[in-house]
């Protein structure tokens, strides 16, 4: 019995010794591999930090477009590749300056997570100007209040705003905006019985040049119209656009997507825009509206064909002659009656294109 036990123990010792030798050999091989890896210089890691920084910036959506707070195309991903990349990403405030809250949040947990990520980006962006997107429909009332309060602390850095808010929230974004350059604001119509006169001023925004508004926003805010160079209006009546355009003489780009007038045709005042180079006119047609514009600097024009129907060619020719402009590009959308070649023959010096859905 005892000799058998002793033999078994000797066998175990031999097996253990073999395992220890195997482990030792593997450790030696591991060290050789690690030493080789440590000595190897990955080409991307030999780039100067300035070039790596530029690559990182081009990895993200072009500013002021905002990446979501989570996902593959976020700056956070760049911090998870290696130590060197993490250090570069954290030292680059431009990577963290664009923030979007435009996806639904199924629970408070997800919102709180994204709010923490938002605060991280706000901190890492340091003193850089900010681009912000916010869809109130994605949040409940409590979360919207919390988020607007968080963002308002940094209002002096707001450079580009793309907000979809209820009318009652407009007051949360009012006030001095020294760096604001573009404002894209969609305001929901108030429910019956709610106050529909917010009257929010954006006059204290000396750098603001580009504004996009829906009808409710246009009726309830006051931008510095005279300093704007780009204006887009959605769902306004032609008669509502006229006074706004008269206050905006320095427009270079204008896009009007109009709602139909309840009262039918009416006389519209003439609108003279001496600097306008790009003009888009779509939405529900208003008879005689195009003829009210005088745009001598116009170079690019997009129009829905119903605006010039039934005498499309003559109406366009009259409009261009009245403005005495040197049009270079003409795009016809919602074409219903006139052949493409008819436009090209009538305007041989103009590059004419058509909506792909025509």
C-alpha positions, 0 to 999 in steps of 0.5 A, a space after each residue: 500500500 505504502 510503496 504504491 502511494 509513494 510511487 503515485 506521489 513521485 509521479 505527481 511530482 514529475 507531472 508538476 515539474 513538467 507543468 512548471 517547466 512548461 509555464 516557465 517556457 511560456 513565460 519566456 516566450 511571452 516576454 519575448 513577444 512583449 519585448 518585440 511588441 514594445 520595440 515595434 512602432 505602429 506607424 499611426 502612433 509615430 504621427 505628430 500629435 497635431 496630425 493625429 488631432 486633425 484625423 480625430 476631428 475629421 473622424 467626427 461629423 463636420 462641425 457644427 453637426 452633432 454626433 450622438 452621445 453614444 455610438 461608434 462615431 463619438 469622441 468617446 470611442 477615440 479614448 478607448 483605443 490606446 493610452 496615447 490616443 486617449 491623451 490626445 483626445 482628452 487634450 483636444 477640446 474641439 472633439 467635445 464641443 458638439 452635443 445632441 439630445 435628439 434620440 428617444 429616452 425610454 427611461 430615466 436611467 438612459 437620460 441620466 446616463 446621457 446627461 452625465 455624458 453631456 456634462 463630460 463633454 461640456 467639461 472637456 470642451 473647456 472654453 470652446 464654442 458649442 453646437 447643440 441639438 435638442 428635441 424636446 419630444 424625446 424628453 419628458 417635462 422634468 428632463 427637459 427642464 434639467 437639461 436646459 438648466 444645465 446647458 444654460 450655464 454655458 450660454 455664453 459659449 452657444 454658437 450653433 443652436 438646433 432646438 425643437 421646443 414647446 412655446 413655454 420653453 422659449 424663455 429658457 433660451 432667451 438672453 445675451 448670446 455673444 457667440 451665437 452664429 446660427 439658430 434653427 428653431 422649431 416651436 410647437 404650436 401651443 395647446 388651446 388655452 395656452 399663452 401663444 405670445 412668448 415674444 422672446 428677443 434674440 437682439 443681443 446676439 451680435 454674430 447671428 447671421 443664419 436663422 431657420 424658423 417655423 411659423 410659431 417661432 417666427 411669430 414669437 421671437 425677434 432676431 436681429 433681422 437686419 444683420 442676417 445673411 441667411 433666412 429660412 422660413 417654414 409654414 408661414 403665409 406670404 403676407 407674414 413673410 413680407 414684413 420679415 423680409 423687408 426687415 432683412 435687407 442683407 440676405 444672401 440666401 433665402 428659403 421660403 416654404 409657404 403655407 396656403 393663404 386662407 383668403 385666396 389671392 391678394 396684393 403683396 407688397 414689393 420686396 427688394 433684396 439687393 444682395 440675394 444670390 440664392 433663393 428657394 420658393 416652395 410649398 403651397 403656391 400663392 398667385 402673383 407672389 413671385 412677381 413681388 420680388 426684385 433680386 438683382 444679384 440673384 444667381 441660383 433660384 429654385 422654385 416649385 412649378 405651381 408658383 409659375 403655372 400656367 404660363 411658366 416660361 413667361 412668368 419666369 422670364 418676366 421675373 428675371 427681366 424685372 430683377 435684371 439679374 444674371 441667373 446661373 442656376 435654375 432648379 424646377 421642382 414639382 413639375 407638372 406641365 412644362 417639358 424640360 427642354 422648354 425651360 432649357 430653350 427659353 433660358 439657354 445661358 442658365 444651368 437648368 435642373 429638375 427634381 428627381 421625383 418629377 
